[in-house]
Amino acid sequence: MRSNALNTVTWRKSSYSNSDGGACIEVSDDFVAVVPVRDSKDVRGPVIAFAAGGWASFVAAVKCGELGA
């Protein structure tokens, strides 16, 4: 993924992020094959792009409580 492809995407805060400025991530739904993820506190920082299927599996595991801390 080219970094200039991220210049015009729409970001949304994850519903699993808290509102008190703690662990917050933003994701973009603008791509079919990948899901870009960034730290909402560092919007100019690095972006990690996950394969859409892998991201979907991760979110499903979080929802089921399968990723314990």
N, C-alpha and C positions, 0 to 999 in steps of 0.2 A: 504494500500500500504506500503510495506516495504521500509525503507530508502535505503537499499542496491540496490533496484531495480532502483534507480535514479542515480547510479554511472556511468552508461554507456549510458544514454539517450542523444539524440541530442536536444539541445535547440535552439530556434530561437527567435529573438526579435519581439515583437508584432508590426504589421504595424501601430498601433495606438500610439505607443510610440514615443516620440520626440527624436531628435538626439542631443540635447544640454545637455544631462545628467540629464534631469528632470525626470518625472514620466515614468520610463521604466520597462516593465515587459517582461519576457521570458516565452515561453510555449514550451511544448514538444508534438509532434504528434506521439510518439512512442507507445502509448497505445490505445487500442480500446475503453475501457469502461470509462476511466478517462483522464482528461487533467491536468497535473501538471503545476503549475504556480509559478514563483519565481521572486524576485526583481533582476533585472540585475546588480544593484550596490552592491548586497550582495549575490553572487552566492553560498556561503556556509551557508547562512541563511535558514530560514524555507521555505518549499514548501507547497502550498495548492493544493490539488487534487480535482478538480470538476468533477462531473458526466458529461460524454460527452454530453448528451442531454441538461443539464443545461447550460453548457458552450456555446453550439451552440445557445441556446435561448438568452443568454446574448450578444453574439457577434452580433446576428441579431438585437437586440434592439439597440445596439450602432450604428450599420450601419444605422438604420432608424432614429436615433436621438431621440429615446424614453427615453433615460436616461439623463435628463437634470441636470445640476449642480445647 
